[in-house]
Amino acid sequence: MAAQDTKNLFLSALLLLSIAVFSCQAALDTHYYDQTCPQAEYIVAQTVRNASIYDPKSPARLLRMFFHDCFIRGCDASILLDSTPGNKAEKDGPPNISVRSFYVIDDAKAKLEKACPHTVSCADIIAMAARDVVTMTGGPYWSVLKGRKDGRVSKASDTTNLPPPFLNANQLIQTFAKRGLGIKDLVALSGAHTLGFSHCSSFVARVHNFSTVHETDPSMNSEFASLLKNKCPRSNNNGDAGQFLDSTASRFDNNYYKQIIARKGVFNTDQVMYDDQRTRPLIEAFAKDQNLFFREFAASMIKLGNVGVNEGGEVRLNCRRIN
């Protein structure tokens, strides 16, 4: 083979490789619906805003929905599928029982199907809704990458892979690392706890019979521990009782990190990050500089949104069932 032919073959192979790499990186695009459904972002934002006026709990629930969806099979809207007689779906797994607000996604999807049928995936709706609830409660704005497809598999048994609230720092770091997320992502994304509420079951073990030596977790502020004890007595049968995750629970800000420094983290997973030298400097930095937290949170949300992107799925006509 002539030298020139060999060179041409090499250049052709290099070009194909470059195209393949670019295609992988360009799988998601902020302008994905510009031509096929230019009103998609507006429709989702308006639906989310109207729902939040009607139900103030929906912002925290929609943000949590995005996390719980992406952490299982990647961001593929598998959390939206209903259970069937032959399969118990993710939304009915124990960690997802309190996610709720699925009706907001249903409403947005119905409007999008009228505006641009069979175009916008349920997975993209969740991603846009998560950004919108952050922005409308005072947090940062970022351009959502779009073009995800919806998965066809959803199993409640997979929800055991969601990080429970009693993990230690090593376990938290490992859980995030399995999804390609680093320590900075862990600390920044944990800031989503600035919105929301926890039921007693997720933290009661920290304030009653914590160990044979301590009745309450010694890492917790004593006055805060007493407050939680009163809200969640041992004999509590009120499934609605619990505690807001920070003192400004309806506003997206950096108060969550200030509470951790004051040893008023509700979950064990919140507080252990302040006692680990790998995560503590980030907690202190975010508590001091809200703009820094906002920038890092937005960057980590984009990164989380790229976890396990499903390019071989479908665009569901109804988010609750496969086509």
C-alpha positions in Angstrom: 0.0 0.0 0.0 1.4 3.4 -0.9 2.4 5.8 1.8 -0.2 8.3 0.7 -2.9 5.7 0.9 -1.8 4.7 4.4 -1.9 8.4 5.4 -5.4 8.8 3.9 -6.7 5.8 5.8 -5.2 7.1 9.0 -6.7 10.5 8.5 -10.1 9.0 7.7 -10.0 6.8 10.9 -9.0 9.9 12.9 -11.9 11.9 11.5 -14.4 9.1 12.3 -13.1 8.9 15.8 -13.4 12.6 16.2 -17.0 12.5 15.0 -17.8 9.7 17.4 -16.3 11.5 20.3 -18.2 14.7 19.3 -21.4 12.8 18.9 -21.1 11.4 22.4 -20.4 14.8 23.9 -23.2 16.4 21.8 -25.8 13.8 22.8 -27.4 16.4 25.0 -27.9 20.0 23.9 -29.3 23.1 25.4 -31.0 23.9 22.1 -32.3 20.4 21.5 -36.0 21.5 21.2 -35.4 24.9 19.6 -36.9 23.7 16.2 -39.2 20.9 17.3 -40.8 22.4 20.4 -39.5 26.0 21.0 -42.1 26.6 23.8 -41.0 23.5 25.8 -39.1 25.5 28.5 -41.8 28.0 28.9 -44.5 25.4 29.3 -42.6 23.5 31.9 -41.7 26.6 33.9 -45.3 27.9 33.9 -46.6 24.5 35.0 -44.1 24.3 37.8 -44.8 27.8 39.0 -48.5 27.3 39.0 -48.2 24.1 40.9 -45.9 25.7 43.5 -48.5 28.4 44.2 -51.1 25.7 44.7 -48.8 23.3 46.7 -45.7 24.9 48.4 -44.2 21.5 49.0 -43.9 20.7 45.3 -40.5 22.5 44.8 -38.7 20.3 47.2 -40.4 17.2 45.9 -39.6 17.9 42.3 -36.0 18.6 43.1 -35.8 15.3 45.1 -37.5 13.5 42.2 -34.6 14.5 39.9 -32.0 13.1 42.3 -33.9 9.9 42.9 -34.5 9.4 39.2 -30.8 10.0 38.2 -29.4 7.9 41.0 -31.1 4.6 40.0 -30.8 4.0 36.2 -29.6 7.4 35.2 -31.8 10.3 34.3 -34.4 8.3 32.3 -37.7 9.1 34.1 -38.0 5.5 35.4 -39.2 7.0 38.7 -42.4 8.1 36.9 -43.6 4.7 35.7 -46.5 3.2 37.6 -46.4 -0.3 39.1 -48.2 -3.0 37.1 -49.6 -6.4 38.3 -46.3 -8.0 37.4 -43.9 -5.3 38.5 -43.5 -3.0 41.5 -42.0 0.2 40.1 -39.4 2.6 41.6 -42.0 5.1 42.8 -43.4 2.5 45.2 -40.0 1.6 46.7 -39.7 2.7 50.3 -37.3 5.7 49.7 -39.7 7.1 47.1 -43.0 6.9 48.9 -42.7 10.5 50.0 -41.4 12.0 46.7 -45.0 12.7 45.3 -45.9 15.7 43.1 -45.9 13.4 40.1 -49.0 15.2 38.9 -46.9 18.3 38.1 -44.9 16.3 35.5 -48.1 14.7 34.2 -49.6 18.2 33.7 -46.5 19.5 31.9 -46.4 16.4 29.7 -50.1 16.8 28.8 -49.6 20.4 27.7 -46.4 19.5 25.8 -48.2 16.7 23.9 -50.8 19.3 22.7 -48.2 21.8 21.7 -45.7 19.4 20.1 -46.8 15.7 20.1 -44.4 12.9 20.8 -41.4 15.3 21.1 -40.3 16.1 24.7 -39.2 13.3 26.9 -40.4 12.9 30.4 -36.8 12.7 31.5 -36.1 16.1 30.1 -39.3 17.5 31.8 -37.9 16.4 35.2 -34.6 18.0 34.5 -36.2 21.3 33.5 -38.5 21.2 36.4 -35.7 20.7 38.9 -33.9 23.7 37.5 -37.1 25.8 37.6 -37.9 25.1 41.2 -34.4 26.1 42.2 -34.5 29.3 40.3 -38.0 30.3 41.4 -37.1 29.8 45.1 -34.1 32.1 44.9 -31.4 29.8 43.6 -29.2 29.9 40.5 -30.3 29.4 36.9 -28.5 27.2 34.4 -29.1 26.1 30.9 -30.5 22.5 31.0 -29.0 20.1 28.5 -31.8 18.2 26.8 -32.3 15.2 24.5 -32.7 12.4 27.1 -34.9 9.5 26.2 -37.3 7.7 28.6 -36.4 4.3 30.0 -38.7 1.2 29.8 -37.6 -0.4 33.1 -38.5 0.5 36.6 -38.0 -1.7 39.7 -38.7 -0.9 43.3 -35.9 -3.2 44.3 -33.4 -0.8 42.7 -34.3 1.9 45.2 -32.0 0.2 47.7 -29.2 2.0 45.7 -30.4 5.4 46.9 -28.1 6.7 49.7 -30.0 6.4 53.0 -29.7 9.2 55.6 -27.4 7.2 58.0 -24.3 6.7 55.8 -20.9 7.8 57.0 -18.6 10.0 54.9 -16.7 7.2 53.2 -20.0 5.5 52.1 -21.4 8.8 50.8 -18.2 9.5 48.8 -18.2 6.0 47.4 -21.9 6.2 46.5 -21.4 9.4 44.5 -18.2 8.1 42.9 -20.1 5.2 41.4 -22.1 7.7 39.4 -19.1 9.7 38.3 -19.6 12.4 40.9 -16.8 13.7 43.0 -16.5 15.1 46.5 -17.3 18.7 45.4 -20.5 17.3 43.7 -21.4 15.5 46.9 -21.2 18.6 49.1 -22.8 20.9 46.5 -25.7 18.6 45.6 -26.3 18.0 49.3 -27.2 21.7 49.4 -30.5 20.8 47.8 -31.5 20.0 51.4 -31.9 23.8 51.8 -35.4 23.0 50.5 -37.6 20.5 52.1 -38.8 18.5 55.1 -38.0 15.2 56.6 -40.3 12.8 58.5 -39.2 11.5 61.9 -38.3 8.1 60.6 -35.3 9.4 58.8 -33.6 10.9 61.8 -35.3 9.6 65.0 -32.4 7.2 65.6 -30.2 10.2 66.2 -32.2 11.5 69.1 -33.5 8.3 70.9 -31.2 5.5 72.1 -28.4 6.6 69.8 -26.0 4.3 71.5 -25.3 2.5 74.8 -23.4 5.6 75.9 -25.4 8.4 74.4 -29.1 8.9 74.3 -28.7 11.4 71.4 -26.0 11.8 68.8 -23.2 13.7 70.5 -22.4 15.5 67.2 -25.7 17.3 67.3 -26.3 20.6 69.0 -28.0 19.7 72.3 -30.8 22.3 72.0 -31.5 21.1 68.5 -31.6 17.5 69.7 -34.2 18.4 72.3 -36.3 20.2 69.7 -36.2 17.1 67.5 -37.0 14.8 70.5 -40.1 16.9 71.2 -41.2 16.7 67.6 -40.5 13.0 67.4 -41.2 11.2 70.7 -40.5 7.5 71.0 -44.3 6.7 71.0 -45.0 9.0 68.0 -47.6 7.5 65.7 -48.0 10.6 63.6 -46.6 9.8 60.2 -46.7 13.5 59.2 -44.4 14.7 62.0 -40.9 15.8 61.3 -38.5 18.7 60.7 -37.6 21.2 58.0 -34.1 20.6 56.7 -33.1 24.2 57.3 -34.7 27.3 58.9 -35.4 28.8 55.5 -36.9 25.7 53.9 -38.9 27.5 51.3 -35.9 29.5 50.0 -32.9 28.2 48.1 -29.9 29.6 49.9 -26.7 28.5 51.7 -28.3 28.4 55.2 -28.1 24.6 55.1 -24.3 24.8 55.4 -24.5 27.3 58.2 -26.8 24.9 60.1 -24.3 22.0 59.6 -21.5 24.2 61.1 -23.8 24.9 64.0 -24.3 21.2 64.4 -27.9 21.4 63.4 -27.9 19.0 60.5 -31.0 16.9 60.5 -29.6 13.8 58.8 -26.6 11.9 59.8 -25.4 12.3 56.2 -25.5 16.1 56.6 -23.5 16.2 59.8 -20.8 13.7 59.0 -19.6 15.8 56.1 -18.5 18.5 58.7 -16.5 15.9 60.6 -14.6 14.7 57.6 -11.5 16.7 56.4 -12.3 16.0 52.8 -15.7 17.6 52.9 -15.4 20.1 55.7 -13.5 22.9 53.8 -16.3 22.9 51.1 -19.0 23.1 53.8 -17.2 26.1 55.3 -16.6 27.7 51.9 -20.3 27.4 50.8 -21.5 28.7 54.2 -19.3 31.8 53.7 -20.0 32.4 50.0 -23.5 31.8 48.7 -22.5 32.8 45.1 -19.8 30.1 45.2 -22.3 27.6 46.3 -24.7 28.6 43.6 -22.1 28.2 40.9 -20.9 24.8 42.1 -24.5 23.6 42.6 -25.4 24.5 39.1 -22.3 22.8 37.7 -23.0 19.7 39.7 -26.6 19.6 38.6 -25.5 19.6 35.0 -23.1 16.8 35.8 -25.8 14.8 37.6 -28.1 15.3 34.6 -25.6 13.5 32.4 -25.5 10.4 34.5 -26.7 7.3 32.6 -28.3 9.3 29.8 -30.6 6.9 27.9 -30.1 7.4 24.1 -31.9 4.1 23.2 -35.1 4.7 25.0 -38.3 6.3 23.8 -40.4 9.5 24.2 -43.3 8.4 26.3 -46.7 9.7 25.4 -47.8 9.2 29.0 -45.0 9.5 31.6 -46.7 6.8 33.8 -46.4 4.0 31.3 -44.2 2.8 28.4 -45.5 3.3 24.9 
